[in-house]
Amino acid sequence: MINPGPVWNRRHILKMGASLSGGLLVATSFGNPLTLAAEPETVPSETARRQIEEILNAKGKVSDGVFHIDIDRKDMDSVTLRGIPIRPSFQINGAIFFQSISAERVIMNADLAVKPDELDRFIDRLLTHDVVFQAEHQHMFDFSPMVWFVHFRAEGDPRHIAEGVRDALDATTTPLPQKPAEHATTPLPAEEIGRILGAKPEVKEDGVVTFDIPRRERILLGGIEISPYLNVDTDIAFQPLDGGRAAAVPDYSLLPSEIQRVVGQKLHEGWEIGCLYNQETAESPQLYFSHQFKTGDPIQLAREIRGALNLMNVKFES
């Protein structure tokens, strides 16, 4: 009998099960048999990841079973929201997510921040490379100057997809190369915020801290079952401000039945409601995304965000 030990999580058990019993692992828990079906590997191969990074001239990382590359618009460092300077790593950015769907194919789902005068060129180059154009919108209605976001996806050879995205990036003034911040620190109580939200923190440049909260539903995109972390989760970002305060923007991933109660609760608590939109096409179930903004004590902000999450069908780490 295999003893996975107390520190093994479900993914470790499933992967071992796949290798030892053709996709199934029979274990015991207090004498009762437990059968778990192995999950497919969703991280693109190391070779594919290196090719993607080389083409995009940006370094990525593997987390939560997918490979993603953050793209900060560091050339747009003078954007404000309600008079507050907004750092690129906080809200003037985007991310490109890749999930393996076979040995040589991936599905990519992404969004990027774009200047108004870059929009048409950027979208045209996506279409030229058969990348699916999914959405174009503002996340907050009072960015100054205004920032737009374009969502797009593709499925196929990872190198071909990366080349199409790079050509679109070259239609903008996005600075390259890019890579994740090393040894980043923050004055915010990241671990305490994470315990409230039920998610692990990731510290980025300028002390920005982000959290990802996945939905529980099985999600299909273009007919392909995707990871709940493939840019369809609730992303929450905190930016430190003077005096121990913070700015927070949750981007809630909502079913239609959740919109009224989540938005209503946040309005009652004084949150600025940004845009409500679809960011994917051919998605099942159809999700709606709501960006909201508020400043204040970071712990209180986290508690208010957790109150909204408790109204949604999401998974918490704790």
N, C-alpha and C positions, 0 to 999 in steps of 0.2 A: 504493500500500500504506500502511496505517495503522501508524505506529510509536508504540505506547503509551508508550514510554519506560521507564526502569528503575524508576520509583517507582509505576507503576500497579499496582493489585492486581486480582484476578479480578473483583470487583464492578464496578470502573470499566470494565474491558474489556467485560464483559457488557452494561452499560448502553449503551456506545457502539455495540456490535454491534447491539443492538435498534433503535437509531435509524438506523443506516446500512445495515443489510441485512435488515430485516424479522425480526429476532430471532436472526440468526446472524452471527458474525464469523469470517472466515477470515484468520488471521494466519500468520506463519512464525516458527519457533524454530530457529535454526541451519540454515535452509534447508528444514525440514520443515513441511508445512502443519498447522495446528492449528484445529479447528473447535469452537467453544464455543456452547452454547445459552444464550440470554439468560434470566436469572431474572426472575420477576415482581416488581414493586415491592411491598414489604410495609409501607411506612410510610404510615399514614393521611395524608390531605391536610392541608395547613396549616389549612384552614378547619375540618376535623373536629377537629384537635388543639386549636385555640383554643376551640371549643365545649366539648370535654371539660374543658379546664382551667377554663373559666368556670363550668360546672355544678358541678364537684367543688371549686371554690375551692382549687385546688392546681396548681402548676406542674410540668410534666413535661419530659422530654428524649428526644431520639432517639439511640439507640445500638444498634449491632449489628443494624440493620435493623428495629427495632421502636420503638414509642413507649411509654414507661412513666412512671408517677407513683409515687414513693415516699411512703408514709404512715407517719410515725413516731408512736407513741403517747407524745408528750411529757408527757401527763397521767399516765403510769405510770412515773415516774422514780425509784421507790424499790424496783424489783425487784432481787433478788439471786439469784445462782446459786453454790452452795457458798460463801456468804459474800462473794462478789465483786459489787459493784454493777454492774449491766448497763445500759448506755446504750441508750436507745430506738433510735438509729441502728444499733446493733450487732445486737440480736435482738428488741426489742419493737416490731416494725414489720410492714409488709407492702408489697406493690407491686401495681399494676394495669397490666397489659400489654395493648397494642392492636396488632393486625396487620390491615392492609387485605386484604380478600378480593375486593373489586370496587370500582367507583367510588364506591358509596354504602353499602357494608357493611363491617363489621369483625368480627373475632373477638376477644373479650376473655378473658383468663385471669388470675386474681388470687388473692391471699390477704391477709388482714388479721388483726392481733392484736386480740383481743376479751377483755374482762373476763368472768368467769363469769356475772355478773348481767345482762350485755348479750346473751348468746348467743341466747336465744329470740327476742327482739325483732329482732335483726339478721338472723337466718335468715328469720323471717317476712316481713320487708320484701323480702328478696331474692326469695323465692317469689312475693310479690305482683306483682313486676315481671317475672316469667318469667325470672329469672336462675337458672341451674342451680346448685343446691347440691351440691357435690362431696365435701367432707370437713370434719370437725370433729375436732381432736385437739390434744394438747400437742406441742411440739417437744422440750422437755426436761422430764423428770419431776420435777425438783427446783427449778423456779423458785419463788421466794417473794416476794410472793403468786403463786399459779398464774396463768398466762397461757394462753389458748386461741387457736387459729388456725383460721379458716374459709376454705376454698378454694371458689371459685365461678367460673363462666364464662358467657358469653352470646355470641350471634351475631346481627348485624342492624344497625340504624341506630345510629351512634355516639352521637347525642344521646339517644336513648331508653335506651340501655344506661347512659350516664353518669347520667341522671336516676334510674334504679333504684338504682345504686350509691350515689348521694348520699343518697337516702332511707334506705338502710340505714345509712350513716355517721351520719346524724342521729339514729339510735336509740342511738348511743354518745356518749361524751364526748370523742371524738377532736377535738383542737384544729385549727381551720382559721382562716385559710389556711395552706397549707404550700408550701414551695418548696425546691429543692436548695440546699445550702450553697454560698455563694460564697467563692472563694479559701480553701477549707479546707486546713489543713495537718495533718501528723501527725509524731510523733517516730519512727514505725516506718520501717524501711528498705523502703518500698513497692516501689520499682523492683527491688530485689534479690529480694524475695519474689515479685514478678511473673515474674522470669526463672526462678526455681525452678519455679513453678507453670505457666509457659507461658501466662500471661494478663496483660492490662493491668490496672493497679490503678485504682480509683476511690476518691478520698479524700472522706469524708463528715464530718458533724459529730462533734465530740469526738475527732477523730483516727482515727476508724474507717476501715478500708480494706477494700474488697470486691473480689472477683474472680468472673468467670463463665466456666465451662468447658462448652462445648456438647457434646452427644452427636453421634455420626456418623450414627445411623440416621435414616431418613425417619420422621417422627412424625405421626400423625393424631390429631386431637382432635375428637370428634363428627363424624367423617368428613371433616374439613377438614385438609389438610396445613398444618402450622404451622412457624414458625421454631423452631429449636432453642433460641432465646433467649426464647421466649414462656412464661417461668416454668417450664420443664421442664429447665433446665440444672442443673449443680452450682454452687451459690452458696457462696462461702467468705468469711467475715468475720473480721477481726482487730480487737480492741480493745486499745489501749495500756494497760499497767499500770505501776505504779511500778517503778523500777530497771531500765528497759529491757526488761521482760518484756511478754508479751502474752497475751490470752485469744483462742482461736481456735475457731470453730464452722464446720466444713464441713457442708454439706447435700448429701450425695452422691445423685445421680440414677442409680439402679441398675436393671439388668435382673435378673430372678430368678436367673440363673446367676452373677451377680457378688456377690450379697449375702454368701454364706458367707465367701469369701476376703477381701473388703474388711473386713467386721466382725471377722473373726478376726484379721487383721493389726493392726487398730487396738486391739483388746482386748489383744493381746500388747504393744503399745507404751504401754499405760496410758491410753488415751482412755476417757472416760465415754461410754457408748453411750446416746443418747437414744431417741427413738421411731422405729420403722420403720412406714411407712404408705404407702398410695396417696393421692395428693392430687388426682388427676383421675379422672373417670368417662368411659367411652366413649373410652378412649385406646388407641392401638395403635402400637408394642408397649406393654403395661402396664408402667409404671415404678414403682419403690418408692424412697422417700426416707428417708435415715438422717441425722439430726442427731447430731453428736458434739462433745464439749467437752474442751478441755485448756488448761492454762496453761504458760508456760515461755518459753524463748528463741524469738523469732519465726522465726529462720532454721531452727532445728531443727524447729519446728512445721511450717513450710512444706515441709521435706524429707520429713517423715512423711506429710503430706497428698499430696505428689506421688507417694509410694510407693503410696498407694491409687489415685490416678488412673491410674497405670501398669497397674493391673489391670482398667481399664474401657475401653470403646470410646468414647473421647472425642477431641476435636480440640484440639491445643495451637497457640498462636501461635508458639511457638519451642521 
